[in-house]
């Protein structure tokens, strides 16, 4: 069970990273329909990441504060991703949210792989 949760969690983050970049580029290129599809798939990946992350956190790492910090940062990433994609879909300035989402996402991934401990 642990391996299934871990692999879906890691894979979800990898796919979300790619989808965020692709969706943002599509919205900025004026391809709203394709951007909306990618945005919906990104939201699905967010749900998968949340569920698998909650399973890992409460099932296997409940006593480690490090993982609670990672979870809080992950929720910040999800908010930044939604703000950047939403603002890009409405043609509003969103570069700051996009860069912020990428930076915090990389930080969360590095925390997950224990590169930063």
FENHU-V908943 format. One record per run of one state. SS is the DSSP state (A for helix, B for strand, O for the rest). FROM is the first residue (numbers start at 1). LEN is the number of residues. If there is no record, write none. Layout:
ss,from,len
SS,FROM,LEN
SS,FROM,LEN
//
This chain:
ss,from,len
O,1,1
A,2,27
O,29,3
A,32,29
O,61,4
A,65,25
O,90,5
A,95,18
O,113,5
//
